[in-house]
Amino acid sequence: MSSSTFSGPIQSGTVRDGTANNVGKVVLSQTAIMNQNSTTAVSNTFYLPANAQLCDIIVDVLTAFDSATTAVLSVGTAAAGTQYAGSVNAKTAGRTYPTYSAAQLAAMDDIGSNTSVVATITPTGATTAGQVRVTLQYVQN
């Protein structure tokens, strides 16, 4: 599979010059697989363009974490941060989406100059199984 890299926001529509009546920005995504690591929290850092808008966070629990009590996924500006999402259950297999607070939605509107977005799964109790795919959907502004 081939890929292309662009340095600026990608826009699409039929209006070439002047007003942008029917021009929109392209939604981009980055994905990571996160595997359990015994009793240790697992983190993955995504690097997004400055001032990007996070549109959605998709959590696919491919193999449920088998920790003793909880396995919580959060997404923020650093490991275990909850600026963008918190308290996503990684102990139940399937696709899920975070429930966002007003403050998280406001933070997702523009990530500013901190381009690191970190997803962390924190288990309580030892694990021998667990795999989660996290997908960030965003627009480059």
C-alpha positions in Angstrom: 0.0 0.0 0.0 1.4 3.4 -0.9 0.8 6.7 0.9 1.1 10.4 0.4 2.1 13.1 2.8 0.8 16.6 2.7 2.1 19.5 4.8 -1.1 21.4 5.3 -4.8 20.9 5.9 -6.5 19.0 3.0 -9.7 20.5 1.7 -12.2 19.1 -0.8 -15.0 20.7 -2.8 -15.8 22.1 -6.2 -15.1 25.8 -5.4 -11.5 26.5 -6.3 -11.1 30.2 -5.6 -13.0 32.8 -3.5 -15.7 31.7 -1.0 -15.6 28.1 0.3 -19.3 27.4 0.1 -19.0 23.7 -0.4 -15.5 23.0 0.7 -14.8 20.9 3.7 -11.7 19.5 5.5 -10.7 15.9 5.3 -11.1 13.7 8.4 -7.9 11.9 9.1 -7.1 9.0 11.5 -4.3 7.3 13.4 -4.6 3.8 14.9 -2.6 1.9 17.5 -2.9 -1.6 19.0 -2.3 -1.8 22.7 -1.5 -5.1 24.4 -1.7 -6.0 28.1 1.5 -6.0 30.1 0.9 -7.9 33.3 0.0 -5.3 36.0 1.6 -2.4 34.2 -0.3 0.5 32.6 0.1 0.5 28.8 0.4 3.7 26.9 0.6 4.8 23.3 1.5 8.3 22.1 -0.1 9.6 18.9 1.4 12.7 17.3 -1.2 15.0 15.7 -0.7 18.3 13.8 -0.8 21.4 16.0 -4.3 22.9 16.5 -6.0 19.7 15.2 -9.6 19.1 16.2 -10.2 15.6 17.6 -13.5 14.4 16.1 -13.8 11.1 17.8 -12.1 8.3 19.7 -13.0 4.8 18.7 -12.1 2.0 21.1 -12.2 -1.6 19.8 -11.6 -4.1 22.6 -10.4 -7.0 20.6 -9.6 -9.2 23.6 -11.0 -8.1 26.9 -8.5 -7.3 29.7 -8.7 -10.1 32.3 -7.5 -7.9 35.2 -9.0 -8.6 38.7 -11.3 -5.6 38.9 -10.9 -2.9 36.3 -9.0 -2.0 33.1 -9.7 1.7 32.3 -8.7 3.4 29.1 -8.1 7.2 29.1 -6.9 9.7 26.5 -5.1 12.9 27.4 -2.1 15.1 26.9 0.1 12.7 29.0 0.0 9.1 30.2 -3.1 8.5 32.3 -4.5 11.9 31.3 -8.2 12.4 30.9 -8.3 15.7 29.0 -10.0 14.0 26.0 -11.6 10.8 27.4 -11.7 8.8 30.6 -13.2 5.7 32.2 -13.5 3.7 29.0 -14.0 0.0 30.0 -11.4 -2.3 28.5 -12.8 -5.4 30.2 -15.7 -5.9 27.8 -14.9 -7.0 24.2 -16.4 -5.0 21.3 -16.5 -1.4 20.0 -17.2 1.4 22.3 -16.9 5.2 22.4 -16.1 7.4 25.3 -18.8 9.5 27.0 -17.4 13.0 26.8 -17.8 15.8 29.3 -18.3 19.4 28.2 -14.7 20.1 29.2 -13.4 17.2 27.2 -15.3 18.3 24.1 -13.9 21.8 24.5 -10.4 20.4 24.7 -11.0 18.3 21.6 -12.0 21.3 19.6 -8.4 22.5 19.4 -5.5 20.5 20.8 -3.2 23.6 20.6 0.5 23.3 20.4 0.7 20.1 22.5 0.7 17.6 19.6 1.1 14.5 21.8 -2.1 12.6 22.5 -1.6 9.7 24.8 -4.0 6.7 25.2 -3.4 4.7 28.4 -5.0 1.5 29.7 -4.6 1.1 33.5 -5.5 -2.3 34.8 -6.2 -3.1 38.5 -4.8 -6.5 39.1 -2.7 -8.8 37.1 -3.5 -9.5 33.4 -2.7 -12.4 31.1 -4.9 -11.2 28.2 -6.0 -8.0 26.7 -5.7 -6.2 23.3 -7.3 -2.9 22.4 -7.3 -1.0 19.1 -7.6 2.8 19.6 -8.4 5.0 16.6 -8.2 8.8 16.8 -10.2 10.7 14.1 -9.1 14.3 13.7 -9.2 17.3 11.3 -6.0 19.3 10.7 -6.7 23.0 11.0 
